[in-house]
Amino acid sequence: METRLRVNENGRIVIPVSFRKALGINVGDEVVLLIGDHELRITTLRHRLARAQRLVRKHVKAGASLADELISERREAVRNE
């Protein structure tokens, strides 16, 4: 998908409905803007979180709970103080 937009006098642009739907952006959603290689990228915070979770899952054994491991490590650290 590609489109052309004009920046208004306040520096604003309007993301077309078709683009918002394609990205799953709804009214009130928080978006993340990234600049790289002279390009502006827009993504949702929800998408970034899901991506981070997928990346972490690659390195965690099935059925493992990182929260439980952290709590266990913290308790061990307190016992060793």
C-alpha distances in whole Angstrom, upper triangle without the diagonal:
4,7,11,13,17,19,22,26,26,23,20,17,15,12,11,12,9,8,12,12,9,11,15,16,19,21,23,21,22,19,19,18,18,19,19,19,19,15,15,13,14,15,17,21,21,19,21,24,23,22,25,27,25,27,30,31,30,34,35,38,37,39,40,40,39,40,43,44,43,46,48,48,48,52,53,52,54,57,57,58
4,7,10,14,16,19,23,23,20,18,14,14,11,10,13,10,9,13,14,12,13,17,17,20,22,24,22,22,19,19,17,18,18,18,18,17,13,13,13,13,15,18,22,23,20,22,25,25,24,27,29,28,29,32,33,33,36,38,40,40,42,42,42,41,42,45,46,45,47,50,49,50,53,54,54,56,58,59,59
4,7,10,13,16,20,20,18,16,12,11,10,9,12,10,9,13,15,13,15,18,17,19,21,23,22,22,19,20,18,19,18,19,19,17,14,14,14,14,17,19,23,24,22,24,27,27,26,29,31,30,31,34,35,36,38,40,43,43,44,45,44,43,44,47,48,47,49,52,51,51,55,56,55,57,60,60,60
4,7,10,13,17,18,15,14,10,11,10,10,14,13,12,15,17,17,17,20,19,21,22,24,23,23,20,20,18,19,18,19,19,16,14,13,15,15,18,21,24,26,24,25,29,29,28,31,33,33,33,36,38,38,41,43,45,45,47,47,46,45,46,49,49,48,51,53,53,53,56,58,57,58,61,61,61
4,7,9,13,14,12,10,7,8,9,9,13,14,12,14,17,17,17,20,18,20,20,22,21,21,18,19,17,18,18,19,20,17,14,13,15,15,18,20,23,25,24,25,28,29,28,31,33,33,34,37,38,39,41,43,46,46,47,47,46,44,45,49,49,48,50,53,52,52,55,57,56,57,60,61,60
4,6,10,11,9,8,7,9,11,12,16,17,16,17,20,21,20,23,20,22,21,23,23,22,20,20,18,19,19,21,21,17,16,15,17,17,20,22,25,27,26,27,30,31,31,33,36,36,36,39,41,41,44,45,49,48,50,49,48,46,47,51,51,49,52,55,54,53,57,58,57,58,62,62,61
4,7,8,5,5,5,8,11,13,17,18,17,18,21,21,21,23,20,21,20,21,21,20,18,19,16,18,17,20,20,17,15,14,16,16,19,21,24,26,26,26,29,31,30,32,35,35,35,38,40,41,43,44,48,48,49,48,47,45,45,49,49,47,50,53,52,51,54,56,55,56,59,59,59
4,5,5,5,7,9,13,15,18,20,19,19,23,24,23,24,21,22,20,21,22,21,20,20,18,20,20,23,24,20,19,17,19,18,21,23,25,28,28,28,31,33,32,34,37,38,38,40,42,43,45,47,50,50,51,50,49,47,47,50,51,49,51,54,53,52,56,58,56,57,61,61,60
4,5,7,10,13,16,18,21,24,22,22,26,27,26,27,24,25,23,23,24,23,22,22,20,22,21,24,25,22,21,19,21,21,24,25,27,30,30,30,33,35,35,36,39,40,40,42,44,46,47,49,52,52,53,52,50,48,48,52,52,50,52,55,54,53,56,58,57,58,61,61,60
4,6,9,12,15,18,21,23,21,21,25,26,24,25,22,22,20,20,21,20,19,19,17,20,20,23,24,21,20,18,20,19,22,23,24,27,28,28,30,32,32,33,36,37,38,40,42,43,45,46,49,50,50,49,47,45,45,49,49,47,49,52,51,50,53,55,53,54,58,58,57
4,7,10,13,16,19,21,19,19,23,24,22,23,20,21,20,20,20,18,17,17,14,16,16,19,21,17,16,14,16,16,19,20,22,25,25,25,28,30,30,31,34,35,35,37,39,40,42,43,47,47,48,47,45,43,43,47,47,45,47,50,49,48,51,53,51,53,56,56,55
4,7,10,13,16,18,16,16,19,20,19,20,17,18,16,17,17,16,14,15,13,16,16,20,21,18,16,13,15,14,17,18,20,23,23,23,26,28,28,29,32,33,33,35,37,39,40,42,45,45,46,45,43,41,41,45,46,44,46,49,48,47,50,52,51,52,55,56,55
4,6,9,12,15,13,13,16,17,16,18,15,16,15,16,16,16,14,15,13,16,16,19,20,17,15,12,13,12,15,17,19,22,21,22,25,26,26,28,31,31,32,34,36,37,39,41,44,44,45,44,43,41,41,45,45,44,46,49,48,48,51,53,51,53,56,56,56
4,6,9,11,10,10,13,15,14,15,13,13,13,14,15,15,13,15,14,17,18,21,22,20,17,14,14,12,15,16,19,20,20,22,24,25,26,28,30,31,32,34,35,37,39,40,43,43,44,43,42,40,40,44,45,43,45,49,48,48,51,53,52,53,56,57,56
4,7,8,6,7,10,11,11,12,10,11,12,14,13,14,12,14,13,16,17,19,21,19,16,13,12,10,12,13,16,18,17,19,22,22,23,25,27,27,29,31,32,33,36,37,40,39,41,40,39,38,38,42,43,41,43,46,46,46,49,51,50,51,54,55,55
4,6,5,6,9,10,11,12,11,12,13,15,15,16,15,17,16,19,20,22,23,22,18,16,15,13,14,15,19,19,19,21,24,24,24,27,29,29,30,33,34,35,38,39,41,40,42,42,41,40,40,44,45,44,46,48,48,48,51,53,52,54,57,58,57
4,5,5,6,8,10,10,9,10,11,14,14,16,15,18,18,21,22,24,26,24,21,18,17,14,15,15,18,18,18,21,23,23,24,27,28,28,30,32,33,34,37,38,40,39,40,40,39,39,39,42,44,43,44,47,48,47,50,52,52,53,56,57,57
4,6,5,6,9,10,10,12,14,17,16,18,16,18,18,21,22,24,25,24,20,18,16,14,14,15,19,19,17,20,23,22,22,26,27,26,28,31,31,32,36,37,39,38,39,40,39,38,39,42,43,43,45,47,47,48,50,52,52,53,56,57,57
4,5,5,6,8,8,11,13,16,14,15,13,15,15,17,19,20,22,20,17,14,12,10,11,12,16,16,15,17,20,19,20,23,24,24,26,28,29,30,33,34,37,36,37,37,37,36,36,40,41,40,42,45,45,45,48,50,49,51,54,54,54
4,5,5,6,5,7,10,12,11,12,11,13,14,17,19,21,23,22,18,15,13,10,10,10,14,14,13,16,18,18,19,22,23,23,25,27,28,29,32,33,35,34,35,36,35,34,34,38,39,38,40,43,43,43,45,47,47,48,51,52,52
4,5,5,6,8,11,14,12,14,14,16,17,20,22,24,26,25,21,19,16,13,12,12,15,14,13,17,19,18,19,22,23,22,25,27,27,29,32,32,35,33,34,35,34,34,34,37,39,38,40,43,43,43,46,48,48,49,52,53,53
4,6,8,11,14,16,14,16,14,16,16,18,20,22,23,23,19,17,14,12,11,11,15,14,12,15,18,16,17,20,21,20,23,25,25,26,30,31,33,32,33,34,33,33,33,37,38,37,39,42,42,43,45,47,47,49,51,52,52
4,5,9,12,14,11,12,10,12,13,15,18,19,21,21,17,15,12,9,7,8,11,10,9,12,14,13,14,17,18,18,20,23,23,24,27,28,31,30,31,31,30,30,30,34,35,34,36,39,39,39,42,44,44,45,48,49,49
4,6,10,12,9,11,11,13,15,18,21,22,25,24,21,18,15,12,9,8,11,9,9,12,14,13,15,18,18,18,21,23,23,25,28,28,30,29,30,30,29,29,29,33,34,33,35,38,38,38,41,43,43,44,47,48,48
4,7,9,6,8,8,11,13,16,19,21,24,23,20,17,14,10,9,7,10,9,10,13,14,14,16,18,19,20,22,24,25,27,29,30,32,31,32,32,31,30,30,33,35,34,35,38,39,38,41,43,43,44,47,48,48
4,6,5,9,10,14,16,19,22,25,27,27,23,20,17,13,12,10,12,11,13,15,16,17,19,21,22,23,25,26,27,29,32,32,34,33,33,33,32,31,31,34,36,35,36,39,40,39,42,44,44,45,48,49,49
4,6,9,11,14,17,20,23,26,29,28,24,21,19,15,14,12,13,13,15,18,19,19,22,23,24,26,28,29,30,32,34,34,37,36,36,36,34,33,32,36,37,36,37,41,41,40,43,45,45,45,48,50,49
4,6,9,13,15,19,22,25,28,27,24,21,19,15,14,11,12,12,15,16,17,18,21,22,23,25,27,28,29,31,33,33,36,35,35,34,32,31,30,33,35,33,35,38,38,37,40,42,42,42,45,47,46
4,6,10,13,16,20,23,26,25,22,18,16,12,10,7,8,9,11,13,13,15,17,18,19,21,23,24,25,28,29,30,32,31,32,31,29,28,27,31,32,31,32,36,36,35,38,40,39,40,43,45,44
4,7,10,13,17,20,23,23,20,16,14,10,9,6,6,8,10,11,12,14,16,16,18,20,21,22,24,26,28,28,31,31,31,30,28,27,26,30,31,29,31,34,34,33,36,38,37,38,42,42,42
4,7,10,13,16,20,19,16,12,10,7,6,4,6,8,9,9,12,14,14,15,18,19,20,22,24,25,27,28,31,31,32,31,29,27,27,31,32,30,32,35,35,34,37,39,38,39,43,43,43
4,7,10,13,17,16,14,10,8,6,5,6,6,10,10,8,11,14,13,14,17,18,18,20,23,24,25,27,30,30,31,30,28,26,27,30,31,29,31,34,33,33,36,38,37,38,41,42,41
4,7,10,13,13,10,7,6,5,7,9,10,13,12,11,14,17,16,16,20,21,20,22,25,26,27,29,32,33,34,33,32,29,30,34,34,32,34,37,36,36,39,41,39,41,44,44,44
4,7,10,10,8,6,5,7,8,11,12,15,14,12,15,17,15,16,19,20,19,22,24,25,26,28,32,32,34,33,31,29,30,34,33,32,34,37,36,35,39,40,39,41,44,44,43
4,7,7,6,5,6,9,12,15,16,19,17,15,19,20,18,19,23,23,22,24,27,27,28,31,34,35,37,36,35,32,33,37,36,34,37,40,38,38,42,43,41,43,46,46,45
4,5,5,7,8,11,13,17,18,21,18,16,20,21,19,19,23,23,21,24,27,26,27,30,34,35,37,36,35,32,34,37,36,35,38,40,38,39,42,43,41,44,47,46,46
4,5,9,10,14,16,20,21,24,21,20,23,24,21,22,26,25,24,27,29,28,30,33,36,37,40,38,38,35,37,41,39,38,41,43,41,42,46,46,44,47,50,49,49
4,7,10,13,16,20,22,24,22,21,24,26,23,24,28,28,26,29,32,31,33,35,39,40,42,41,40,38,39,43,42,40,43,45,44,44,48,48,47,49,52,51,51
4,6,10,13,17,19,21,19,18,22,23,21,22,25,25,24,27,30,29,31,34,37,38,40,39,38,36,37,41,40,39,42,44,43,43,46,47,46,48,51,51,50
4,7,10,14,16,18,16,16,19,21,19,20,24,24,23,26,28,28,30,33,36,36,38,37,36,34,35,39,38,37,40,42,41,41,45,46,44,46,49,49,49
4,7,10,13,15,13,12,16,17,15,17,20,20,20,23,25,25,27,29,33,33,35,34,33,31,32,36,36,34,37,40,39,39,42,43,42,44,47,47,47
4,7,10,12,11,11,14,15,14,16,19,19,20,22,24,25,27,29,32,32,33,33,32,30,31,34,35,33,36,38,38,38,41,42,41,43,46,46,46
4,7,8,7,7,11,12,11,13,16,16,17,19,21,22,24,26,29,29,30,29,28,27,27,31,31,30,33,35,35,35,38,40,39,41,44,44,44
4,5,5,6,9,10,11,13,14,16,17,19,20,22,24,25,28,27,28,28,26,25,25,29,30,28,30,33,33,33,36,38,37,39,42,42,42
4,5,5,6,9,10,11,12,14,15,17,18,20,22,23,26,26,26,25,24,22,22,26,26,25,27,30,30,29,32,34,34,35,38,39,39
4,6,5,6,9,10,11,12,14,16,17,19,21,21,24,23,24,23,22,21,21,24,25,24,26,29,29,29,32,34,34,35,38,39,39
4,5,5,6,9,10,11,12,14,15,17,19,20,23,22,23,23,22,21,22,25,26,25,28,30,30,30,33,35,35,36,39,40,40
4,5,5,6,9,10,11,12,14,16,18,19,22,22,23,22,21,19,20,24,24,23,26,28,28,28,31,33,32,34,37,37,38
4,5,5,6,9,10,11,12,15,16,16,20,20,20,19,18,16,17,20,21,20,22,25,25,25,28,30,29,31,34,34,35
4,5,5,6,9,10,11,13,15,15,18,17,18,18,17,16,17,21,21,21,23,26,26,27,29,31,31,33,35,36,37
4,5,5,6,9,10,11,13,15,18,18,19,19,18,17,19,22,22,22,24,27,26,27,30,31,31,33,36,36,37
4,5,5,6,9,10,12,13,16,17,18,17,16,14,16,19,19,18,21,23,23,24,27,28,28,30,32,33,33
4,5,5,6,9,10,10,13,14,15,14,13,12,14,17,17,17,19,21,21,23,25,26,27,29,31,32,33
4,5,5,7,9,10,13,13,15,14,15,14,16,19,19,19,22,24,24,25,28,29,29,31,33,34,35
4,6,6,7,9,13,14,16,15,15,14,17,19,18,19,22,23,23,24,27,28,28,30,32,32,34
4,5,6,7,10,12,13,12,12,10,13,15,14,15,18,19,19,21,23,24,24,27,29,29,30
4,5,5,8,8,10,10,11,10,13,15,15,16,19,20,20,22,24,25,26,28,30,30,32
4,6,8,9,12,12,13,13,16,18,17,18,21,22,21,24,26,26,27,30,31,31,33
4,7,9,12,10,12,11,15,16,14,15,19,19,18,21,23,23,24,27,28,28,30
4,6,8,7,8,8,12,13,11,13,16,16,16,19,21,21,22,25,26,26,28
4,6,5,9,10,13,13,12,15,17,17,17,20,22,21,23,26,26,27,29
4,6,9,11,14,14,14,16,18,18,19,22,23,23,25,28,28,29,32
4,7,10,12,11,12,15,16,16,18,20,21,22,24,26,26,28,30
4,6,9,8,8,11,13,13,14,17,18,18,20,22,23,24,27
4,5,5,6,9,10,11,12,14,16,17,18,20,21,23,25
4,5,5,6,9,10,10,12,14,15,16,18,20,21,23
4,5,5,6,9,10,11,12,14,15,17,18,20,21
4,5,5,6,9,10,11,12,14,15,17,18,20
4,6,5,6,9,10,11,12,14,15,17,19
4,5,5,6,9,10,10,12,14,15,17
4,5,5,6,9,10,11,12,14,16
4,5,5,6,9,10,11,12,15
4,5,5,6,9,10,11,13
4,5,5,6,9,10,11
4,5,5,6,9,10
4,5,5,6,9
4,5,5,6
4,5,5
4,6
4
